[in-house]
Structure formats: structure tokens, C-alpha cells
Amino acid sequence: MSKKSRGNRQQVASVPRQEFIPTGQAGGGIESFSFGDPTPVLDGREILDYIECWANGRWYEPPLSLDGLAKSVRASVHLQSGIQFKRNQLEKMFIPHRLLSRQAFGQLAMDWLSFGNAYLEKRDNMLRQAIGLQPSLAKYMRRGVDLDSYFMVRGWRQEHEFARGTVCQLRETDINQEIYGLPEWLSALQSALLNESATLFRRKYYQNGSHAGFILYITDNAHNEDDINNLRTALKNSKGPGNFKNMLVYAPGGKKDGMQLIPVSEVSAKDEFNNIKNISRDDLLAAQRIPLQCLAVVPQNAGGFGSAKEATEVWMANELEPLQYRFEPINEWLGEEVIRFKEFVPTASS
């Protein structure tokens, strides 16, 4: 069993080397500078130290922040939509049991897909007979140091220890530790955050009025200092709310190229935004192994993505059925067949 030591090791990012090259006289000249090669902050094998669990005396802490994973699920529309799509398909094929309702199984499946962990509590009557199965939110569950006890920890001194033998844990397999599971979409976490950052940047880009950004280059002697100040004030008032205003500049005797309007990477910024959104979307869907047709993604080409029916049937056979098998350990733990699914029958071709 691997446990993380309580050392005070810290990783310090290297500051890029800066090189200044003077090109003019002191006080009024122009200087150009270049940065050195970028150095990754998380470099080397030390990053694996953060994918282990350490014990606080009563339970093991998860290898990653579960609160951070919960927020990351909603960071990208494709990530959240993909998880909900899988949850809906599992809930659709699930056969309700007297101990486990369809709604309770939906919560169990949502925890499993979001965190790579799912916990089911067995509630007994006075005769120690099972009267119901209730999913416990995986975000707050912790596993004891003896590996047989479980705790629900909602905050400081807000903990509850479950009776031994009443909690069943389902965990996604991991190669670094055997205490908690990790979600299968973890490899696409950076893509989800990049997708979110691109959207937030684009929103601020439009709110600030920077999408109308340009350089106004004036070399005409026909403009005096008062004209320049008035023009500067008019340009400042055209940004933010109420932008896209028309502007009249009257310069009698001015030259043809005395005033030039140079756009600042408006088109390139738009294209880069679309590329980031598309690439990060493909990464998220590849990590979840979901066809584009199943998530109502609008095709950008004339041919489309192919038949949605065929893609769905292949996904049901290759992905959904193996996913259903991951819940069968509950039957072995309970000694009763509680987890059952309908058999998938492909629709006949017309």
C-alpha cells in the first residue's frame, strides 16, 4: 500500500531568463527583449507523488481534490454532457429493485462516472435484514486506515462513521494506489480547463470591447494636438457598453495615407478560439469514448458524422455493456441480485 509522506517538498517554477538588447539611446530609445525557453512547473517524475494517498490517523485522504473534480465536471459542456449521457443510458437500462430505486441508482452512476468512486450504504431493520440501499455522495466519503471502515466528512468536525459492513465501495482501478479510484476522464482534465478558459476569455474579450481593437496610425501634419486629444477621447468612449459607434474625422488638406486603421489580430483571435474549442472538445469526447452523433454536435463538414443509429449501437455494445459489469460487485457483496439491466436489442433496419 502506498502512502504519501508528510514532507515539505515544494516545487519552485524556474523563472525564464530574460535578455535585453538595447537598440537606441538612453532615455528615448527603443528596447527589444526576448524570453528564454519555458520551463514546466511540474517537471519530472515528482508529479507522481501527488497521485498517492496519505493517512491522517483515521482515514486516507483522496489522491486528488474531490471538490476540484466536482467543479471540473462543469468546466466544459462536453465533459458534463458526456457524463450525463452515460448516466442516462445506464439509468435507462437499469431494472429497479425493491432495495434500490432507479433514482438511487442514477446517483450511484453519477458518482462513479464523475469521481471514479461510488458508495452504497445498506440499511437494515432490527433483525439485521436489508430494507434499502442508499447511495452516499462520493465527494464526501473517506476510507478508513483499516480499509474496512468508511467516513462521511463534510467539513471540519462534521464527520460520520458508518457501521462496519454497511458500505460497499466501487472504485475505478488506478496504477498508483489501491484506496480510491480516479475517473477515466482525468487525462482530459487539462482540455476541459482549456475549454473553459477559452470561453471565459472570449466573454471578457467581448465585454471589454477588445474585439473592435485596432491601431490608429496618424502621420498627417494637418492634425494638431487638440484634434488628437478629441480623437483619443472619442476612441475611449467607443469601448465597452455602447461600442461599434460611427466616427467622423474631418481633415482638410490631409494626405491619403495620413491616417491608417490597422486591426489587431481580430481574425486570428477568432480562428484560434474556434481551434481551441474544437480540439479540446475532441480530447474530452475521446477520453469518454462517446461518438459525436450522440451528443448533438453540429458537423462542420457537408458529409456529417455518419449514421447516429449505427454509432449508438456500436457504443452500446462496446462501451455500455462493459460499464454495466462494473456494478456487479454490489450483487456479490449483498448476496442478492440487485443490479440488473435490460438486454440491449438493436432496432431492425427498415
C-alpha positions as CSV (number, residue, x, y, z in Angstrom):
1,M,0.0,0.0,0.0
2,S,1.4,3.3,-1.0
3,K,1.1,6.3,1.3
4,K,2.3,9.8,0.8
5,S,4.8,11.1,3.3
6,R,4.3,14.4,5.1
7,G,7.4,16.0,3.8
8,N,7.6,19.7,3.0
9,R,8.8,19.2,-0.6
10,Q,7.8,22.1,-2.8
11,Q,8.3,22.6,-6.5
12,V,9.5,26.0,-7.5
13,A,9.0,27.2,-11.1
14,S,12.1,28.4,-12.8
15,V,12.0,32.0,-13.8
16,P,12.6,32.3,-17.6
17,R,15.9,34.0,-18.5
18,Q,15.4,37.5,-19.9
19,E,17.7,39.0,-22.4
20,F,17.6,42.8,-23.1
21,I,19.0,44.2,-26.3
22,P,19.3,48.0,-26.4
23,T,18.7,49.4,-29.8
24,G,18.7,53.1,-29.1
25,Q,20.0,55.9,-26.9
26,A,19.2,56.0,-23.2
27,G,16.1,57.9,-22.2
28,G,14.4,58.0,-25.6
29,G,15.4,54.8,-27.5
30,I,13.6,51.6,-28.2
31,E,14.5,48.3,-26.4
32,S,13.7,44.8,-27.5
33,F,13.9,41.8,-25.3
34,S,13.3,38.1,-25.6
35,F,12.5,35.4,-23.0
36,G,14.3,32.1,-22.6
37,D,12.9,28.7,-23.1
38,P,9.8,28.0,-20.9
39,T,10.4,25.6,-18.0
40,P,7.4,23.3,-17.0
41,V,6.4,23.9,-13.4
42,L,5.5,20.2,-12.8
43,D,8.6,18.6,-14.3
44,G,10.0,15.2,-13.8
45,R,8.6,12.1,-12.0
46,E,7.9,14.0,-8.8
47,I,4.3,14.7,-10.1
48,L,3.5,11.0,-9.3
49,D,4.0,11.8,-5.6
50,Y,0.7,13.7,-5.7
51,I,-1.2,10.7,-7.0
52,E,-0.9,8.8,-3.8
53,C,-2.9,8.8,-0.5
54,W,-1.7,9.8,2.9
55,A,-3.4,8.8,6.2
56,N,-4.4,11.4,8.8
57,G,-4.8,8.8,11.5
58,R,-8.4,7.8,10.9
59,W,-8.9,7.7,7.2
60,Y,-7.0,8.1,3.9
61,E,-7.2,11.4,2.1
62,P,-8.0,11.1,-1.7
63,P,-5.2,11.5,-4.1
64,L,-6.9,14.4,-5.8
65,S,-9.2,17.1,-4.5
66,L,-12.7,15.7,-4.9
67,D,-14.1,19.2,-4.6
68,G,-11.9,20.2,-7.5
69,L,-13.1,17.3,-9.6
70,A,-16.7,18.2,-8.9
71,K,-16.0,21.8,-10.2
72,S,-14.2,20.4,-13.2
73,V,-17.1,18.3,-14.3
74,R,-19.0,21.6,-15.1
75,A,-16.0,23.3,-16.6
76,S,-16.8,22.0,-20.1
77,V,-20.2,21.4,-21.7
78,H,-18.8,18.4,-23.5
79,L,-17.5,16.8,-20.3
80,Q,-20.7,17.3,-18.3
81,S,-22.9,16.3,-21.3
82,G,-20.8,13.1,-21.8
83,I,-21.1,12.1,-18.2
84,Q,-24.8,12.7,-18.1
85,F,-25.3,10.8,-21.4
86,K,-23.6,7.8,-19.9
87,R,-25.7,8.2,-16.7
88,N,-28.9,8.4,-18.7
89,Q,-28.1,5.3,-20.7
90,L,-27.2,3.3,-17.5
91,E,-30.4,4.5,-15.8
92,K,-32.5,3.7,-18.8
93,M,-31.3,0.1,-18.9
94,F,-31.4,-0.5,-15.2
95,I,-34.1,-2.7,-13.8
96,P,-35.4,-1.2,-10.4
97,H,-35.2,-3.4,-7.3
98,R,-37.2,-3.3,-4.1
99,L,-33.9,-2.3,-2.3
100,L,-32.6,0.1,-5.0
101,S,-34.8,2.5,-6.9
102,R,-34.0,3.9,-10.3
103,Q,-33.4,7.3,-8.9
104,A,-30.9,6.0,-6.3
105,F,-29.0,4.1,-9.0
106,G,-28.8,7.3,-11.1
107,Q,-27.0,9.0,-8.2
108,L,-24.7,5.9,-7.8
109,A,-23.9,6.0,-11.5
110,M,-23.3,9.8,-11.5
111,D,-20.8,9.4,-8.6
112,W,-19.0,6.6,-10.4
113,L,-18.6,8.5,-13.7
114,S,-17.7,11.8,-12.1
115,F,-15.2,10.6,-9.4
116,G,-14.3,7.1,-10.2
117,N,-15.8,6.1,-6.8
118,A,-19.3,5.1,-5.8
119,Y,-20.5,4.1,-2.3
120,L,-23.7,2.2,-1.4
121,E,-25.0,2.0,2.2
122,K,-27.0,-0.9,3.3
123,R,-29.7,0.0,5.8
124,D,-31.0,-2.9,8.0
125,N,-34.0,-3.4,10.2
126,M,-33.9,-4.6,13.8
127,L,-33.5,-8.2,12.5
128,R,-30.4,-7.1,10.5
129,Q,-32.3,-7.6,7.2
130,A,-31.7,-5.2,4.4
131,I,-34.6,-2.8,3.9
132,G,-32.9,-0.5,1.4
133,L,-29.8,0.7,-0.3
134,Q,-28.9,4.3,-0.2
135,P,-26.0,5.9,-2.3
136,S,-23.6,8.1,-0.3
137,L,-22.2,11.1,-2.0
138,A,-18.7,10.1,-3.2
139,K,-17.5,13.7,-2.9
140,Y,-17.5,13.5,1.0
141,M,-16.7,9.8,1.5
142,R,-13.4,8.7,3.0
143,R,-11.9,5.2,3.6
144,G,-10.5,4.3,7.0
145,V,-6.9,3.3,7.6
146,D,-8.1,-0.3,8.3
147,L,-9.7,-0.3,4.9
148,D,-13.0,-1.7,6.4
149,S,-14.4,1.5,7.9
150,Y,-15.9,4.5,6.0
151,F,-16.5,8.0,7.0
152,M,-18.5,10.9,5.5
153,V,-16.6,14.1,6.0
154,R,-18.5,17.3,5.0
155,G,-16.2,19.7,6.8
156,W,-14.2,20.4,9.9
157,R,-15.6,18.2,12.7
158,Q,-18.5,17.3,10.5
159,E,-17.8,13.6,10.2
160,H,-19.9,10.5,10.4
161,E,-18.6,6.9,10.7
162,F,-20.6,4.2,9.2
163,A,-21.2,0.9,10.8
164,R,-18.8,-1.8,9.6
165,G,-20.0,-3.9,6.8
166,T,-22.7,-1.5,5.8
167,V,-20.9,0.3,2.9
168,C,-19.8,-1.1,-0.4
169,Q,-17.3,0.8,-2.4
170,L,-16.9,0.7,-6.2
171,R,-13.7,2.1,-7.4
172,E,-12.1,2.7,-10.8
173,T,-8.7,0.9,-10.9
174,D,-5.6,3.0,-10.6
175,I,-1.9,2.2,-11.1
176,N,-0.6,4.3,-8.2
177,Q,-2.7,3.4,-5.2
178,E,-5.4,0.9,-4.2
179,I,-7.5,3.1,-1.8
180,Y,-9.6,5.3,-4.1
181,G,-10.5,5.3,-7.7
182,L,-9.9,8.0,-10.3
183,P,-12.2,9.0,-13.1
184,E,-11.4,7.7,-16.5
185,W,-11.7,11.2,-18.0
186,L,-8.8,12.5,-15.8
187,S,-6.4,12.5,-18.7
188,A,-8.6,15.1,-20.4
189,L,-8.8,17.4,-17.4
190,Q,-6.4,19.9,-18.9
191,S,-8.5,20.0,-22.1
192,A,-11.6,20.7,-20.0
193,L,-9.9,23.6,-18.2
194,L,-8.5,24.9,-21.5
195,N,-12.0,24.8,-23.0
196,E,-13.4,26.8,-20.0
197,S,-10.5,29.3,-20.1
198,A,-11.1,29.9,-23.8
199,T,-14.8,30.6,-23.2
200,L,-14.2,32.9,-20.3
201,F,-11.5,34.8,-22.2
202,R,-13.9,35.2,-25.2
203,R,-16.6,36.6,-22.9
204,K,-14.2,39.1,-21.3
205,Y,-12.9,39.9,-24.8
206,Y,-16.4,41.0,-25.9
207,Q,-17.4,42.6,-22.7
208,N,-14.3,44.8,-22.7
209,G,-14.9,45.7,-26.3
210,S,-11.5,44.4,-27.4
211,H,-12.9,42.7,-30.4
212,A,-13.0,46.1,-32.0
213,G,-9.4,46.8,-31.2
214,F,-7.1,48.4,-33.7
215,I,-4.1,50.8,-34.0
216,L,-4.9,54.3,-35.3
217,Y,-1.7,55.4,-37.1
218,I,-1.6,59.1,-37.8
219,T,1.3,60.9,-39.6
220,D,-0.5,63.8,-41.1
221,N,0.6,67.2,-40.1
222,A,-2.9,68.5,-40.7
223,H,-3.9,67.4,-37.2
224,N,-3.0,69.5,-34.3
225,E,-2.7,68.4,-30.6
226,D,-6.4,69.4,-29.9
227,D,-7.6,67.2,-32.7
228,I,-5.5,64.3,-31.4
229,N,-6.9,64.7,-27.9
230,N,-10.5,64.8,-29.2
231,L,-9.9,61.7,-31.3
232,R,-8.4,59.9,-28.3
233,T,-11.5,60.8,-26.2
234,A,-13.8,59.6,-28.9
235,L,-12.0,56.3,-29.2
236,K,-12.1,55.7,-25.4
237,N,-15.8,56.3,-25.3
238,S,-16.4,53.7,-28.1
239,K,-15.2,50.8,-26.0
240,G,-17.2,48.8,-23.6
241,P,-21.0,49.2,-23.5
242,G,-22.4,51.0,-26.4
243,N,-19.4,50.3,-28.7
244,F,-19.5,50.0,-32.5
245,K,-20.2,53.7,-32.8
246,N,-19.6,55.6,-36.0
247,M,-17.0,58.3,-36.1
248,L,-16.4,61.2,-38.4
249,V,-12.9,62.6,-38.9
250,Y,-12.6,65.8,-41.0
251,A,-9.0,66.7,-42.0
252,P,-8.9,69.3,-44.8
253,G,-5.7,69.2,-46.7
254,G,-4.7,65.9,-45.2
255,K,-2.9,63.2,-47.1
256,K,-4.3,59.9,-48.3
257,D,-2.2,57.8,-46.0
258,G,-2.0,60.3,-43.2
259,M,-4.4,58.2,-41.1
260,Q,-4.3,54.5,-41.2
261,L,-6.5,52.0,-39.3
262,I,-4.6,48.7,-38.5
263,P,-6.7,45.9,-37.0
264,V,-5.1,44.0,-34.1
265,S,-5.4,40.2,-34.7
266,E,-9.2,40.2,-34.7
267,V,-9.5,37.4,-37.3
268,S,-6.6,35.3,-35.9
269,A,-8.1,35.6,-32.4
270,K,-11.4,34.3,-33.6
271,D,-9.8,31.4,-35.5
272,E,-7.6,30.4,-32.6
273,F,-10.7,30.4,-30.3
274,N,-12.5,28.0,-32.6
275,N,-9.5,25.8,-32.9
276,I,-9.1,25.6,-29.1
277,K,-12.8,24.8,-28.6
278,N,-12.8,22.1,-31.3
279,I,-9.5,20.4,-30.2
280,S,-10.4,20.4,-26.5
281,R,-13.9,19.0,-27.4
282,D,-12.3,16.2,-29.4
283,D,-10.0,15.4,-26.4
284,L,-12.9,15.2,-24.0
285,L,-15.0,13.0,-26.2
286,A,-12.1,10.7,-26.9
287,A,-11.4,10.3,-23.2
288,Q,-15.0,9.4,-22.7
289,R,-15.3,7.3,-25.9
290,I,-18.6,8.9,-27.0
291,P,-19.4,9.4,-30.7
292,L,-20.1,12.9,-31.7
293,Q,-23.5,11.9,-33.0
294,C,-24.7,11.0,-29.5
295,L,-24.0,14.5,-28.1
296,A,-25.8,16.5,-30.8
297,V,-22.6,18.1,-32.0
298,V,-23.2,20.0,-35.2
299,P,-21.0,18.7,-38.0
300,Q,-18.8,21.3,-39.8
301,N,-18.4,19.3,-43.0
302,A,-21.0,18.5,-45.6
303,G,-20.9,14.8,-45.1
304,G,-21.7,14.9,-41.4
305,F,-20.7,12.2,-38.9
306,G,-22.5,9.3,-40.4
307,S,-25.4,7.3,-39.1
308,A,-26.3,8.2,-35.5
309,K,-28.2,4.9,-35.2
310,E,-25.2,2.8,-36.1
311,A,-22.8,4.8,-33.9
312,T,-25.2,4.4,-30.9
313,E,-25.5,0.6,-31.4
314,V,-21.7,0.2,-31.6
315,W,-21.3,2.4,-28.5
316,M,-23.9,0.4,-26.6
317,A,-22.2,-2.9,-27.4
318,N,-18.6,-1.8,-26.8
319,E,-18.9,0.7,-24.0
320,L,-22.2,0.5,-22.2
321,E,-22.2,-3.3,-21.6
322,P,-18.7,-3.3,-20.1
323,L,-19.7,-0.3,-18.0
324,Q,-22.7,-2.3,-16.6
325,Y,-20.4,-5.1,-15.5
326,R,-18.6,-2.6,-13.2
327,F,-21.7,-2.6,-10.9
328,E,-22.0,-6.3,-10.5
329,P,-19.7,-6.4,-7.4
330,I,-22.6,-5.0,-5.5
331,N,-24.5,-8.3,-6.0
332,E,-21.6,-10.3,-4.7
333,W,-21.3,-8.0,-1.6
334,L,-25.0,-8.1,-0.9
335,G,-25.6,-11.8,-1.8
336,E,-28.6,-10.8,-3.8
337,E,-29.0,-9.8,-7.4
338,V,-29.9,-6.2,-7.0
339,I,-28.1,-4.8,-10.1
340,R,-29.8,-6.0,-13.2
341,F,-30.0,-4.4,-16.7
342,K,-32.2,-4.9,-19.7
343,E,-30.7,-6.6,-22.6
344,F,-29.9,-4.2,-25.4
345,V,-31.7,-5.2,-28.6
346,P,-30.7,-3.3,-31.8
347,T,-33.6,-1.8,-33.7
348,A,-34.3,-3.5,-37.0
349,S,-33.4,-1.7,-40.2
350,S,-36.3,-0.6,-42.2
